[in-house]
Amino acid sequence: MKFTQELEIEFFSAVLKDPKFIGRYVESFKNYRGSTFSMEWIRDELIKWYDKYKNLPAIEVWKSLIENQLDGENRKLVSSVVENLMNRESKAGEYAADSFLDFMSSKELERCVEEGRVLFQKTLDVSLYMSKLSEGLTLSERIRYGSNVDRVYDWLEQRKLRESKRGIISSGLKLGIPQLDEQFVFRRGTLTVFQGPYKRYKSIILHHCGFAGLLQGYNVLHVSFENTLQQVGDRYDSRFTGVDYKRMVRALTTGDEQRVMSTVFERLENLPNKLKIQRCAPYVDTVKTVEIAIDKLYRLEGWMPDIMLIDYINLVACAKNIEDDYKRIELACWDTQNLGRDRDIIMISACQSQKGAEDREDLKGSDSAGSVGILRASDNQIAINQTPEEKKMKIIRLSPVFFRDDDIITKDVPLNAELTRMCISRESDSLWGELDEDLS
């Protein structure tokens, strides 16, 4: 792969002016060598500045650096190049950036191939050559795709990161809701679906499952077909910190709340398990899209989810071109079910109730949109119910519809919700354990 001088100029121009470039490309940039003295000097100074300040130097800064570090012809030359790069109208920055990554990726692969060839010549051990080749493929893919593989985002990297040692993985996930946990746990290789009409807390409940899973030591992958990355991350931030969601997203938090958030994020940072977010396109991306992302995450980071949350199942595309929407939903459910069984993952999703069930106070399994298919493909189904009186009292009811391997002992489990902080059950705060005392 060639990286021409014209592409280099285009790429440097974009990197010097656009903050979104430098953050993604800085690590590869450190291993690059400029084609001229000016480009190399600019690259070196840019990396030093970014490592120290995490932003881009303004033109005044460049002038000062040039004045203090260079003299004679070099000063005049570099000053001219910087000015041209800063004033250049970038027309192909994204293409130049992709070309840069392709170039650096191929260089890394070539390096490993050459090292493997030398090892083979010295030892005649083909396994050493294959090992180096495998290493090269992994490293080159990491350079090319970075940490953002298939629109998968590390939640901890989106804010500031989270906490130290939290819990031991048990035989199944519990939600910190006693009346539900006493009769049911979410087990590996099963699919559980929460059913509710439009705007009845489906996404918030799935966020709660992610919250509970992370605190119990599980790796969690939250796959969002509906909400934006910002919305998903903000909801988790509010749930973990207890800070009012609306005030937080409007940047109206108090000094005390900001200190609590910093404390929580710092503690969560050292967790050995992680919560990641994948954005998928509704009615376009399939379960296979998610599976490919998991495989790449495992190859590049050695990370595998224990829990997968799909928000939500009605929006998942089917690999086959099917006009019957109910059949599409059923096949998407089976694809989700099979992925959980094949990878030994706890699968949790939500489904939309069919038209006419919006005002129903006690949902049944047959009220699901695509009802028969969802009933057949899921192992467990839990309805999200609420009467007008319960809504006024801020009470949500979880009503088990069926459990494949557990008995329904309590038909209705009332939750004392506090949705201002994305909390569906105040009792579930006990999942934090002794951390409550430290944050009080």
C-alpha positions in Angstrom: 0.0 0.0 0.0 1.5 3.4 -1.1 1.0 6.6 0.9 1.9 9.3 -1.5 3.3 12.7 -0.7 0.0 14.3 -1.9 -2.0 12.0 0.6 0.5 12.9 3.3 -0.1 16.6 2.9 -3.9 16.0 2.8 -3.7 13.9 6.0 -1.4 16.3 7.9 -3.7 19.2 7.0 -6.7 17.3 8.5 -4.8 16.2 11.6 -3.6 19.7 12.3 -7.1 21.3 12.1 -9.6 18.6 13.1 -9.5 17.3 16.7 -11.5 14.1 15.7 -8.5 12.9 13.7 -5.7 13.1 16.1 -7.3 11.1 18.9 -7.9 8.2 16.6 -4.6 8.2 14.7 -2.1 9.3 17.3 -0.8 5.8 18.2 -0.2 5.0 14.5 1.1 8.5 14.0 3.9 7.8 16.6 5.2 5.0 14.4 5.1 7.1 11.2 8.1 8.9 9.7 7.4 12.1 7.7 8.7 12.2 4.1 10.5 15.5 4.6 12.3 17.3 7.5 9.3 19.6 7.9 6.7 16.9 8.0 8.8 14.9 10.5 9.3 17.9 12.8 5.6 18.8 12.7 4.6 15.2 13.4 7.0 15.0 16.4 5.9 18.3 17.9 2.2 17.5 17.4 2.6 14.2 19.3 4.4 15.8 22.2 1.7 18.5 22.4 -1.2 16.0 22.2 0.3 13.7 24.8 0.6 16.6 27.2 -2.5 18.6 26.6 -4.9 16.2 24.7 -5.8 18.9 22.1 -4.4 20.6 19.0 -1.9 23.5 19.1 -3.2 26.8 17.7 -1.4 28.6 14.9 0.1 31.0 17.6 1.6 27.9 19.3 3.1 26.6 16.1 4.7 30.0 15.5 6.2 30.0 19.0 7.5 26.4 18.7 9.1 27.2 15.4 10.7 30.5 16.7 12.1 28.8 19.8 13.4 25.5 18.2 14.4 26.3 14.7 16.6 28.8 12.9 17.8 29.8 9.5 16.4 28.0 6.5 14.7 25.3 8.6 12.7 28.0 10.4 11.6 29.6 7.2 10.8 26.2 5.6 8.8 24.7 8.4 6.9 28.0 9.0 5.8 28.0 5.4 4.7 24.3 5.5 2.7 24.8 8.7 1.0 27.9 7.3 0.1 26.1 4.1 -1.3 23.1 6.0 -3.4 25.2 8.3 -4.8 27.3 5.5 -5.3 24.4 3.1 -8.9 23.6 2.2 -9.1 19.8 2.9 -11.1 18.0 0.2 -10.1 14.4 0.9 -9.2 14.2 4.6 -11.2 11.1 5.3 -9.8 9.3 2.3 -6.3 10.3 3.2 -6.8 9.1 6.8 -8.1 5.7 5.5 -5.1 5.5 3.2 -2.8 6.3 6.1 -4.2 3.5 8.2 -4.0 1.1 5.3 -0.4 2.1 4.8 0.5 1.7 8.5 -1.4 -1.6 8.7 0.4 -3.1 5.7 3.8 -1.9 7.1 3.1 -3.8 10.4 2.1 -6.9 8.5 5.2 -6.7 6.3 7.4 -6.3 9.4 6.0 -9.5 11.0 6.2 -11.4 7.8 9.9 -10.5 7.4 10.6 -11.4 11.0 8.9 -14.7 10.5 10.9 -15.4 7.4 14.1 -14.7 9.2 13.1 -17.0 12.1 12.2 -19.8 9.7 15.6 -19.5 7.9 17.4 -19.8 11.2 15.3 -22.6 12.8 13.4 -24.3 10.0 10.5 -24.2 12.4 7.4 -23.4 10.4 5.3 -22.8 13.6 7.4 -19.8 14.4 6.8 -18.3 11.0 3.0 -19.0 11.3 3.0 -17.4 14.8 4.6 -14.3 13.4 2.2 -14.2 10.5 -0.8 -14.5 12.9 0.7 -11.7 15.1 1.0 -9.5 12.1 -2.6 -10.1 11.0 -3.8 -9.2 14.5 -1.7 -6.1 14.9 -2.5 -4.8 11.4 -6.2 -5.3 12.0 -5.9 -3.4 15.3 -4.3 -0.5 13.5 -6.8 -0.5 10.7 -10.0 -0.8 12.9 -8.7 0.7 16.2 -10.8 0.2 19.3 -14.0 1.1 17.5 -14.6 -2.2 15.8 -18.0 -2.4 14.0 -19.4 0.5 15.9 -18.7 -1.0 19.3 -17.8 1.5 22.0 -16.2 1.0 25.4 -18.6 2.6 27.8 -15.9 3.2 30.3 -13.9 5.2 27.7 -16.9 7.4 27.0 -16.8 9.1 30.4 -14.0 8.5 32.7 -14.1 4.8 33.7 -15.2 2.9 36.7 -14.6 1.0 39.9 -12.5 -1.7 41.6 -13.4 -5.4 42.2 -17.1 -5.9 42.3 -18.6 -9.3 42.9 -18.1 -12.9 41.7 -19.8 -14.3 38.7 -22.5 -16.7 40.0 -24.5 -19.3 38.1 -26.8 -16.6 36.7 -27.6 -12.9 36.7 -29.8 -11.4 39.4 -31.4 -8.0 39.3 -31.3 -7.0 42.9 -35.1 -7.3 43.1 -35.8 -9.9 45.9 -39.2 -11.1 44.7 -37.9 -11.7 41.2 -34.5 -13.0 42.2 -36.0 -15.5 44.6 -37.8 -17.3 41.8 -35.7 -16.6 38.7 -32.1 -16.0 37.6 -31.0 -15.2 34.0 -28.9 -18.2 32.9 -26.3 -18.6 30.2 -27.5 -19.9 26.9 -31.0 -18.6 27.4 -33.0 -15.7 25.9 -35.3 -13.6 28.2 -37.6 -11.0 26.7 -39.2 -8.1 28.5 -42.5 -7.2 26.9 -44.1 -3.7 27.0 -46.0 -1.2 24.9 -44.5 2.0 23.5 -42.7 4.1 26.1 -43.1 1.7 29.0 -39.5 1.5 30.3 -38.2 -1.3 28.1 -34.9 0.4 27.4 -34.4 1.5 31.0 -35.0 -2.1 32.3 -32.3 -3.3 29.8 -30.0 -0.6 31.2 -30.7 -2.0 34.7 -29.7 -5.4 33.5 -26.4 -4.0 32.3 -25.9 -2.2 35.6 -26.6 -5.3 37.6 -24.4 -7.5 35.4 -21.4 -5.2 35.6 -21.6 -5.1 39.4 -21.8 -8.9 39.6 -18.6 -9.4 37.6 -20.0 -10.0 34.1 -18.7 -8.6 30.8 -21.7 -6.8 29.2 -22.4 -5.9 25.6 -25.3 -3.5 25.1 -26.5 -3.6 21.5 -28.7 -0.6 20.7 -30.9 -0.6 17.6 -33.0 2.3 18.9 -31.1 4.9 21.0 -28.0 6.8 20.2 -24.6 6.2 21.8 -25.0 9.4 23.8 -28.4 8.3 25.2 -27.2 4.8 26.1 -24.1 6.2 27.8 -25.9 9.0 29.6 -28.5 6.5 31.0 -25.7 4.3 32.4 -23.9 7.3 33.8 -27.1 8.4 35.7 -27.8 4.9 36.9 -24.3 4.2 38.2 -23.9 7.6 39.9 -27.4 8.3 41.0 -27.3 11.8 39.5 -30.5 13.2 38.1 -30.6 12.2 34.4 -32.2 15.4 33.0 -30.0 17.8 34.9 -26.9 15.7 34.0 -27.6 15.8 30.2 -28.1 19.5 30.5 -24.8 20.0 32.3 -26.6 21.3 35.4 -24.9 19.1 38.0 -23.8 20.6 41.3 -20.2 20.5 42.6 -21.2 17.7 45.0 -22.7 15.6 42.3 -19.7 16.1 40.1 -17.5 14.8 42.9 -19.7 11.8 43.4 -19.5 11.1 39.6 -15.7 11.3 39.7 -15.5 9.0 42.6 -17.8 6.4 41.0 -16.1 6.5 37.7 -12.6 6.2 39.2 -13.7 3.1 41.1 -15.3 1.5 38.1 -12.2 2.1 36.1 -10.3 -0.8 37.7 -13.1 -3.3 37.1 -11.7 -6.4 35.4 -15.0 -6.8 33.5 -16.2 -4.2 31.1 -19.4 -2.8 29.6 -19.4 -2.1 25.9 -21.9 -0.5 23.6 -22.6 -1.4 20.0 -24.7 0.8 17.7 -26.7 -1.0 15.1 -29.0 0.2 12.4 -32.7 -0.8 12.8 -34.2 -3.1 10.2 -30.7 -3.2 8.5 -28.3 -5.0 10.9 -28.8 -8.6 11.7 -27.6 -10.8 14.6 -24.7 -11.8 12.4 -23.5 -8.2 12.5 -23.2 -8.5 16.3 -21.6 -11.9 16.1 -18.9 -10.6 13.7 -18.2 -7.7 16.1 -17.8 -10.2 19.0 -15.3 -12.2 17.1 -13.2 -9.2 16.2 -13.3 -8.0 19.8 -12.1 -11.4 21.0 -9.3 -11.4 18.4 -8.2 -7.9 19.1 -8.8 -7.5 22.8 -9.4 -11.0 24.2 -12.9 -9.7 25.3 -16.0 -11.8 25.2 -19.4 -10.8 26.6 -21.1 -12.9 29.3 -24.4 -10.9 28.9 -25.8 -9.4 25.8 -28.6 -6.9 25.8 -30.5 -6.2 22.6 -32.5 -3.1 22.5 -34.8 -4.3 21.1 -35.8 -7.5 19.3 -38.5 -6.0 17.0 -35.8 -3.8 15.2 -33.4 -6.6 14.4 -33.2 -7.4 10.7 -33.4 -10.9 9.4 -30.7 -12.4 7.2 -33.4 -13.6 4.8 -35.5 -11.2 2.7 -38.9 -11.8 4.3 -42.0 -9.5 3.8 -43.9 -10.9 6.7 -42.9 -8.7 9.6 -44.0 -11.2 12.3 -41.9 -13.9 10.6 -38.9 -11.6 10.5 -39.2 -11.0 14.3 -39.5 -14.7 15.0 -36.4 -15.5 13.0 -34.5 -12.7 14.6 -35.5 -14.2 18.0 -34.2 -17.6 16.9 -30.9 -16.1 15.7 -30.5 -14.4 19.1 -31.4 -17.6 20.9 -28.9 -19.6 18.8 -26.1 -17.0 19.4 -26.6 -17.3 23.1 -26.5 -21.0 23.1 -23.5 -21.3 20.8 -21.4 -18.7 22.8 -22.9 -19.6 26.3 -24.1 -16.0 26.7 -27.0 -14.6 28.8 -29.3 -13.1 26.2 -31.8 -10.4 27.3 -34.0 -8.3 25.0 -37.3 -6.5 25.0 -40.2 -6.7 22.6 -43.0 -4.3 21.6 -46.6 -5.1 22.4 -48.9 -5.2 19.5 -51.3 -2.5 18.5 -54.3 -2.3 20.9 -52.3 -3.3 23.9 -51.0 0.2 24.7 -53.5 0.7 27.5 -53.6 -2.8 28.8 -52.7 -3.0 32.5 -51.9 -6.7 32.5 -50.1 -7.9 29.4 -50.2 -11.5 28.2 -47.7 -13.4 26.0 -50.2 -13.2 23.1 -50.0 -9.4 23.3 -46.5 -9.4 21.9 -46.0 -8.0 18.4 -45.1 -11.2 16.5 -46.4 -13.0 19.6 -46.3 -16.6 18.6 -42.8 -16.4 17.2 -41.4 -14.6 20.3 -43.2 -17.1 22.6 -41.6 -20.0 20.7 -38.1 -18.6 20.5 -37.6 -17.1 24.0 -37.0 -19.1 27.2 -38.5 -16.6 29.5 -40.9 -13.7 29.1 -41.6 -10.9 31.6 -44.3 -8.3 31.1 -43.9 -4.7 32.2 -47.2 -3.6 33.6 -48.6 -0.4 35.1 -52.0 0.9 36.0 -52.7 4.7 35.9 -52.8 4.7 39.7 -49.4 2.9 39.8 -47.9 5.4 37.4 -48.9 8.2 39.7 -47.3 6.4 42.6 -44.1 5.7 40.5 -44.6 2.0 40.7 -43.8 -0.4 37.9 -44.9 -4.1 38.0 -42.8 -6.9 36.5 -45.2 -9.8 35.7 -43.6 -13.1 34.7 -45.5 -14.5 31.7 -43.6 -17.8 31.6 -40.3 -19.3 32.7 -39.0 -22.3 30.9 -37.1 -23.8 33.8 -38.4 -21.9 36.8 -41.7 -21.8 38.6 -43.7 -18.6 38.7 -44.2 -18.1 42.4 -45.0 -14.4 42.5 -47.1 -13.3 39.5 -46.6 -9.5 40.1 -43.5 -7.9 41.4 -44.0 -4.2 42.2 -41.0 -2.0 41.9 -40.4 1.3 43.7 -38.9 3.2 40.8 -36.9 6.4 40.8 -36.7 7.1 37.1 -35.1 10.5 37.6 -31.9 8.6 38.1 -32.7 5.7 35.8 -33.5 3.4 38.7 -36.4 1.0 38.3 -36.1 -0.4 41.8 -34.6 1.3 44.8 -34.0 -2.1 46.4 -31.4 -2.9 43.6 -29.1 -0.2 45.0 -28.0 -2.9 47.4 -26.0 -4.4 44.5 -23.3 -1.7 45.3 -22.7 -3.4 48.7 -20.3 -1.5 50.9 -19.8 1.1 48.3 -22.9 2.8 49.5 -21.2 3.7 52.7 -18.1 5.1 51.0 -20.2 7.4 48.8 -22.5 8.6 51.6 
